[in-house]
Amino acid sequence: MSGIGLISSYSLNTFRNLDGVLIDVRSPKEYLQGHWPGAKNLPLFNNEERALIGTAYKKNGKGKAVLLGLKIITPRLKELKEILQRETTKTSSKNLKIYCWRGGLRSASVAQFANLLGFKTVLLNGGYKAYRKWSLDQFEKKWPLRLIGGKTGTGKTSLLKELAKMEIATIDLEGIANHKGSSFGGIGLPPQPSCEQYENLLAEELFKSECSLANEIWLEAESANLGKCRIPNKLFIQMKDSPLLLIKRSKEERIQLLVKEYSLHNKEELKEATLRISKRLGPQRTSKALDSIQKGLWEEACLAMLDYYDKCYEYELEKIVLKQTIDLSGLSPEASAKQLIQHAHVY
């Protein structure tokens, strides 16, 4: 379908399965707050323009707001055409799947323009608002969760990666959040998504597991907060009620893993992270850790803080009822994953 005419609008499930480039035409601020993962942001208006149009709508009504919108966008139609062409050349499809906040005027306007240019366009019925409802609904479902736990340095993330290679359903809560949970958790990682976008990303991972008919989903036992991201409460409650498999490794092995992970990072960032927990470490351990970081004595730096983190973990562990323990000392990530699955299916 191309040319002037009505643009087809589909329900979320149908829209999801259609072929095409996913386009979010909301403002950059709206997109950053939360969007359908994988969508390209092609804002019809920037943040300031959207605010101006909103003010015009409130003061003078829809007609004036539309006229202001047309005045703003008309000089940019050539640029809009070039962007649409560029996005579709990245794929084998000339189809465009477009949404805005409620599936209203913004998405319809871009879709109509794209149609005139020869693109096949479809709209999301209800827009991002409908997607957001779907996202939150995922956390209302009951999921077959299995948790991996263990003290700092036991290689839980490596285990999840190995399980994923074995085509076992996993969700990397820290990877999605771009944060490992501790004071050191954000060092060397990209900026975190917003809390809303974190929820959207988690919802998609759960949906992926559902589509693969997974009878278990492995994830790491976490506290509710990972930096500024928060695990949705309904999912977190399920996690607390799910079976937990505790990983044990020797202290020497844990220190080696931590040194390998953190010794490559900027010393000043590591010292700043240490200072953030100085009240809990106490003056003696803080001083020891800072001095060791400065001198590059990584094993000593780890030892200065490991007892503190171990005690924190042991305190949280006391609250968990359904837990088993497996010792993976000396095993590679691949061998550890195989051993873990064998152990898990025994109980």
C-alpha angles and dihedrals in degrees: 000000000000138000129043116341145087116317116227115248120200138193116256097260093050093042091052093057097047120104118248149082111297110231128189109197096185123113120283090252092055091046093050091050091057141324143165103285110252095026119133115228111233101164117204087202132017121237095271094045092050090052091050092050091048090053091048090051093052095046103035108016137247097304094059092044091053092049091051090049092052091049091053099044102039096078089052100052093102090052090047090053092051092049092051091049092048093050094050094047087063089067137037091248129086090191120113125206106198133187140167131180100298103001090263140125100327097055092038091052094051091044092052092049091048090049090056088054091056101262121134107234136188132183133220110241106234093010124225089336088067091046091050091053089051090050094053091044090063090069091056091064125091111248130195095239127179119185132213115207136174144131123288111293099024092119100246095154091051089052092054090051091051091048089052090053087055087057092248114145112257137165119206101209092180094046092053091047094045087227136096096210102245130091086270093046100105099044113123094002131114120259115290122253118244116270089253093052090046088058091049091051092049091048090055091050091051090048090051090054090049092051091051089052090236113186091200135024118204121209138154122267105248141171114254094260128061103182106300093340120093127202107237109262096235091053092044091054089053090049091054090052095047126097113269126209111201117214118215127194132164117272090241091055092048092052091050091052092049093047090051091050102043108026091080093060129095112281094220092055090049091050092049090052090050092051091053089066097034094115090057095041093049126226097282097051092040092054091046093049095047093048092048092050091050092051094043092243092147100172091053090047091053093047091051090061105027097082090055093051092044092054091049091051094047090052092053092043092062089068093059119090106179103062139134129182132227126182112220098170113153095009124123118239090258094050090043092055092051092047091048093053092047090050094045094054092054094067 
